């Protein structure tokens, strides 16, 4: 089923006639995030103020019904959506069939002329491609897999929330696909507020509606490790049961949970404990010359990695300031250099994460960029996370070394929310747009849009402007003018009738 061609139909049972009126919306006026690659407007509208029938593949029907039902309820149309196979009598009314893409559709039977164009997708289409057709008689979403179906349903939800005129949405056809394969966003669980499971679930669901397909958390010590129970504080740690529940919640939404564990520096909370003081390289860094360091990391991984079905895992290993200049590794550094000490540790971590647990290792790229001669020593299956948060004109110096060395990589901008109550919106707009633009130019595997809660002042909700902008840039390779995005963002995020939210940020 995952690799087959399938389409789903929102089949609608007509209980009373529509009031058809001319729709004055233009393509440019549509408020959608990310904005679709291709949009063709047509005349007419599809009315929502009637009983609606949904038919979809089993893999997505529960999620899609919940999404659309929630939007209809918010719009004031509280009738439940009927689900199931259409009857013969319904097939003669306002009903659209579920039909494989390989079969010729009959537009007359479907009462949907645009469906005639659903026989094929663009060359090179992936499971994330989708086509959405809205006609007076119904709505049809076609895709090559569940991911595309969910993306199409998310666009339909935005049509209802942000583009509805009275009781109707405009007729149109959308062909759409992402520019970057992976589009990720992050919550920092270690510094600042300790996000509860229910909020994490809401964040994942909100990200799915923006077509983000990876959620990750930042983790230093706030996890309830069974092998090291003293590490995680009892009043603010993510438990194994909660992490497993988050994975179960995210999977049907088309979102992967990317695991994260600091594995070198940023370990000051743990190393401050007497039980772990012997592992210190310094007050914040694990020693790479002590064998017990790797037994300790294996214990942490053993508690987390089996809970995570996603193929990637981030070991971090960033900001190892002063490595090899003092402490137990100094003697080794005098022989092989600080870069050699760093790579030696990475190889040991790779043996665990990839060799023992079968995950594809991800790592922050800041330190290895300082030792470009050592890139050849790192296994090519490692995914580099190249990060930077300044509003720079170009990020090629942080991208090209990885691309030329044959590594797959993510670009990792940020929403500029650290050490602030509200994010620095203007900085984040430039940072995200330019970093993603340069990443797409050089073949980035994905984007990870970061949020950091340094010092704890930040509020979660305003970060969604930056997350939405990241979703827009990653889907469209940063080709969207920010002024157009600002016209749409308030309507998409919370149903704003106008564009005051985005204009205020400008």
QUITA-V534553 format. One record per pair of residues at least 4 apart in sequence whose C-alpha atoms are under 8 Angstrom apart, sorted by sequence separation. I is the first residue (numbers start at 1). GAP is how many residues later the second one is. If there is no record, write none. Layout:
# QUITA-V534553
i-><I;I>
gap-><GAP;GAP>
This chain:
# QUITA-V534553
i-><25;26;31;32;48;56;57;58;60;61;62;63;64;65;66;67;68;69;70;71;72;73;86;87;88;89;90;91;99;106;107;108;114;121;125;134;135;144;145;146;147;148;149;150;151;152;153;154;155;156;157;158;159;160;164;165;188;189;190;195;196;197;198;199;200;201;202;203;204;205;206;207;208;219;224;225;232;233;238;239;240;241;242;243;244;245;246;247;248;249;250;251;262;263;267;268;269;272;273;276;280;281;282;290;291;292;293;294;295;296;297;298;299;300;301;302;303;304;322;324;325;326;329;330;331;332;333;334;336;337;338;339;340;341;342;343;344;345;346;347;348;349;350;351;352;353;354;355;365;366;367;368;371;374;378;395;396;397;398;399;400;401;402;403;417;420;424;425;426;427;428;429;430;431;432;433;434;435;436;437;438;439;440;453;459;460;463;464;465;466;467;468;469;470;471;472;473;474;476;480;481;482;483;484;485;486;488;489;490;491;492;499;500;501;502;25;56;72;73;86;90;91;105;107;108;110;134;143;144;158;159;164;189;195;207;208;224;232;238;250;251;262;271;272;280;281;282;288;324;325;332;333;336;350;351;352;353;354;402;403;417;418;423;439;453;473;480;490;491;496;55;72;73;91;99;107;133;134;142;143;163;164;189;207;225;250;270;271;280;281;287;323;324;353;354;368;402;403;417;472;473;490;491;107;132;133;142;163;224;225;250;279;280;281;286;323;324;333;353;354;368;402;416;417;473;491;107;121;132;133;141;160;223;224;271;279;324;325;333;353;415;416;472;490;491;69;86;106;107;131;132;160;222;223;224;247;271;324;332;415;416;490;105;106;131;132;142;159;221;222;223;224;247;324;415;489;490;54;69;86;105;130;131;141;204;221;222;246;272;279;350;387;416;436;487;488;490;27;69;104;130;131;141;271;329;386;399;416;451;487;489;490;27;97;105;118;130;224;271;279;324;325;386;415;486;489;27;96;105;129;130;222;223;224;225;271;279;324;414;415;488;26;95;96;104;128;129;222;223;224;225;268;269;271;323;413;486;487;65;103;127;128;222;223;224;267;268;469;486;487;92;94;101;102;127;128;223;267;268;324;414;415;432;485;486;91;101;102;115;126;127;128;130;266;267;323;384;413;414;449;101;114;127;128;129;130;265;266;267;323;363;365;413;486;23;127;128;132;265;361;362;363;364;365;366;486;22;23;114;127;128;130;131;264;265;360;361;362;363;364;365;366;449;468;22;23;130;185;264;360;361;362;363;364;365;413;21;22;112;128;263;264;360;362;364;384;386;412;413;483;20;21;48;112;118;132;383;384;385;386;387;388;389;411;465;20;112;115;382;383;384;385;386;387;388;389;411;111;112;342;380;381;382;383;384;385;386;387;388;54;110;111;185;380;381;383;385;389;447;49;51;52;53;54;55;183;184;189;190;380;411;446;18;48;51;52;53;54;55;183;184;185;186;187;188;189;190;339;369;372;376;410;51;52;53;54;55;182;183;184;185;186;187;188;189;190;375;51;53;55;182;183;184;185;186;187;188;190;343;347;182;184;186;190;339;346;369;189;411;418;16;263;340;343;410;413;415;417;418;419;15;136;285;339;343;409;410;411;412;413;414;415;416;417;418;419;423;14;15;134;135;391;408;409;410;411;412;413;414;415;416;417;418;419;421;422;437;13;14;134;135;390;391;393;408;409;410;411;412;413;414;418;419;420;421;422;429;432;433;436;440;13;14;133;134;390;391;392;410;412;418;419;420;421;428;432;436;12;13;133;134;231;289;389;391;392;395;399;403;418;419;423;12;13;132;133;215;261;289;313;391;394;395;399;403;418;422;423;429;433;437;11;12;101;132;133;197;213;214;215;216;217;219;220;287;288;390;393;394;417;422;425;432;436;437;10;11;12;53;55;56;95;96;131;132;194;196;213;214;215;216;217;218;219;220;281;287;389;392;396;400;436;437;10;11;55;94;95;96;131;132;194;212;213;214;215;216;217;218;219;388;391;395;399;10;11;94;96;131;214;216;282;394;434;9;10;130;131;197;201;205;208;259;281;282;318;433;9;10;129;130;200;204;208;220;221;259;281;313;315;316;317;318;417;8;9;129;130;208;220;281;311;312;313;314;315;316;317;318;319;320;8;129;201;205;221;281;311;312;313;314;315;316;318;319;415;7;8;128;129;197;201;221;259;311;312;313;314;315;318;7;128;258;312;204;257;306;415;125;258;263;264;265;301;305;414;415;257;259;260;261;262;263;264;265;266;288;429;154;155;256;258;259;260;261;262;263;264;265;288;294;298;154;258;259;260;261;262;265;294;154;258;260;264;288;154;288;151;114;151;247;240;244;240;243;244;240;228;227;228;227;11;225;227;13;226;225;14;426;13;14;425;426;13;12;13;11;12;11;12;11;68;75;10;11;60;64;67;71;75;263;9;59;67;74;9;46;68;72;9;45;46;47;60;64;68;71;8;45;46;60;67;71;7;8;44;45;46;7;44;46;6;7;46;6;7;5;6;5;5;150;150;147;146;49;48;49;47;48;47;48;46;47;32;45;46;3;45;46;12;45;46;12;32;44;45;11;31;32;43;44;10;11;31;42;43;10;41;42;43;9;10;32;41;42;9;10;31;41;42;8;9;31;40;41;7;8;9;30;39;40;7;8;39;40;7;39;6;7;38;39;6;7;37;38;5;6;36;37;38;5;6;36;37;4;5;36;37;3;4;8;36;3;7;2;1;2;25;23;34;33;34;63;63;60;59;210;212;180;193;211;179;191;192;210;184;186;191;192;182;183;184;185;186;187;188;190;191;192;193;180;181;182;183;184;185;186;187;188;191;192;180;181;182;183;184;185;186;187;188;191;192;180;183;185;192;180;185;183;183;183;180;179;180;178;179;180;178;179;180;177;178;179;162;161;162;161;162;158;161;162;162;34;33;34;35;33;34;33;34;37;34;35;34;33;33;31;32;33;31;32;30;31;33;31;32;31>
gap-><4;4;4;4;4;4;4;4;4;4;4;4;4;4;4;4;4;4;4;4;4;4;4;4;4;4;4;4;4;4;4;4;4;4;4;4;4;4;4;4;4;4;4;4;4;4;4;4;4;4;4;4;4;4;4;4;4;4;4;4;4;4;4;4;4;4;4;4;4;4;4;4;4;4;4;4;4;4;4;4;4;4;4;4;4;4;4;4;4;4;4;4;4;4;4;4;4;4;4;4;4;4;4;4;4;4;4;4;4;4;4;4;4;4;4;4;4;4;4;4;4;4;4;4;4;4;4;4;4;4;4;4;4;4;4;4;4;4;4;4;4;4;4;4;4;4;4;4;4;4;4;4;4;4;4;4;4;4;4;4;4;4;4;4;4;4;4;4;4;4;4;4;4;4;4;4;4;4;4;4;4;4;4;4;4;4;4;4;4;4;4;4;4;4;4;4;4;4;4;4;4;4;4;4;4;4;4;4;4;4;4;4;4;4;4;5;5;5;5;5;5;5;5;5;5;5;5;5;5;5;5;5;5;5;5;5;5;5;5;5;5;5;5;5;5;5;5;5;5;5;5;5;5;5;5;5;5;5;5;5;5;5;5;5;5;5;5;5;5;5;6;6;6;6;6;6;6;6;6;6;6;6;6;6;6;6;6;6;6;6;6;6;6;6;6;6;6;6;6;6;6;6;6;7;7;7;7;7;7;7;7;7;7;7;7;7;7;7;7;7;7;7;7;7;7;7;8;8;8;8;8;8;8;8;8;8;8;8;8;8;8;8;8;8;8;9;9;9;9;9;9;9;9;9;9;9;9;9;9;9;9;9;10;10;10;10;10;10;10;10;10;10;10;10;10;10;10;11;11;11;11;11;11;11;11;11;11;11;11;11;11;11;11;11;11;11;11;12;12;12;12;12;12;12;12;12;12;12;12;12;12;12;13;13;13;13;13;13;13;13;13;13;13;13;13;13;14;14;14;14;14;14;14;14;14;14;14;14;14;14;14;15;15;15;15;15;15;15;15;15;15;15;15;15;15;15;15;15;16;16;16;16;16;16;16;16;16;16;16;16;17;17;17;17;17;17;17;17;17;17;17;17;17;17;17;18;18;18;18;18;18;18;18;18;18;18;18;18;18;18;19;19;19;19;19;19;19;19;19;19;19;19;19;19;20;20;20;20;20;20;20;20;20;20;20;20;21;21;21;21;21;21;21;21;21;21;21;21;21;21;21;21;21;21;22;22;22;22;22;22;22;22;22;22;22;22;23;23;23;23;23;23;23;23;23;23;23;23;23;23;24;24;24;24;24;24;24;24;24;24;24;24;24;24;24;25;25;25;25;25;25;25;25;25;25;25;25;26;26;26;26;26;26;26;26;26;26;26;26;27;27;27;27;27;27;27;27;27;27;28;28;28;28;28;28;28;28;28;28;28;28;28;29;29;29;29;29;29;29;29;29;29;29;29;29;29;29;29;29;29;29;29;30;30;30;30;30;30;30;30;30;30;30;30;30;30;30;31;31;31;31;31;31;31;31;31;31;31;31;31;32;32;32;32;32;32;32;33;33;33;34;34;34;34;34;34;34;34;34;34;35;35;35;35;35;35;35;35;35;35;35;35;35;35;35;35;35;36;36;36;36;36;36;36;36;36;36;36;36;36;36;36;36;36;36;36;36;37;37;37;37;37;37;37;37;37;37;37;37;37;37;37;37;37;37;37;37;37;37;37;37;38;38;38;38;38;38;38;38;38;38;38;38;38;38;38;38;39;39;39;39;39;39;39;39;39;39;39;39;39;39;39;40;40;40;40;40;40;40;40;40;40;40;40;40;40;40;40;40;40;40;41;41;41;41;41;41;41;41;41;41;41;41;41;41;41;41;41;41;41;41;41;41;41;41;42;42;42;42;42;42;42;42;42;42;42;42;42;42;42;42;42;42;42;42;42;42;42;42;42;42;42;42;43;43;43;43;43;43;43;43;43;43;43;43;43;43;43;43;43;43;43;43;43;44;44;44;44;44;44;44;44;44;44;45;45;45;45;45;45;45;45;45;45;45;45;45;46;46;46;46;46;46;46;46;46;46;46;46;46;46;46;46;46;47;47;47;47;47;47;47;47;47;47;47;47;47;47;47;47;47;48;48;48;48;48;48;48;48;48;48;48;48;48;48;48;49;49;49;49;49;49;49;49;49;49;49;49;49;49;50;50;50;50;51;51;51;51;52;52;52;52;52;52;52;52;52;53;53;53;53;53;53;53;53;53;53;53;54;54;54;54;54;54;54;54;54;54;54;54;54;54;55;55;55;55;55;55;55;55;56;56;56;56;56;57;57;58;59;60;61;63;63;64;64;64;67;71;72;72;73;75;75;76;77;77;78;79;79;80;80;80;80;81;82;82;83;83;84;84;85;85;85;86;86;86;86;86;86;86;86;87;87;87;87;88;88;88;88;89;89;89;89;89;89;89;89;90;90;90;90;90;90;91;91;91;91;91;92;92;92;93;93;93;94;94;95;95;96;97;103;104;107;108;118;119;119;120;120;121;121;122;122;123;123;123;124;124;124;125;125;125;126;126;126;126;127;127;127;127;127;128;128;128;128;128;129;129;129;129;130;130;130;130;130;131;131;131;131;131;132;132;132;132;132;133;133;133;133;133;133;134;134;134;134;135;135;136;136;136;136;137;137;137;137;138;138;138;138;138;139;139;139;139;140;140;140;140;141;141;141;141;142;142;143;144;144;145;147;176;177;177;189;190;192;193;258;259;260;260;260;261;261;261;261;262;262;262;262;263;263;263;263;263;263;263;263;263;263;263;264;264;264;264;264;264;264;264;264;264;264;265;265;265;265;265;265;265;265;265;265;265;266;266;266;266;267;282;288;291;292;294;295;295;296;296;296;297;297;297;298;298;298;329;330;330;331;333;334;334;334;335;434;435;437;437;438;438;439;439;439;441;441;442;452;455;456;456;456;457;457;458;458;459;460;460;461>
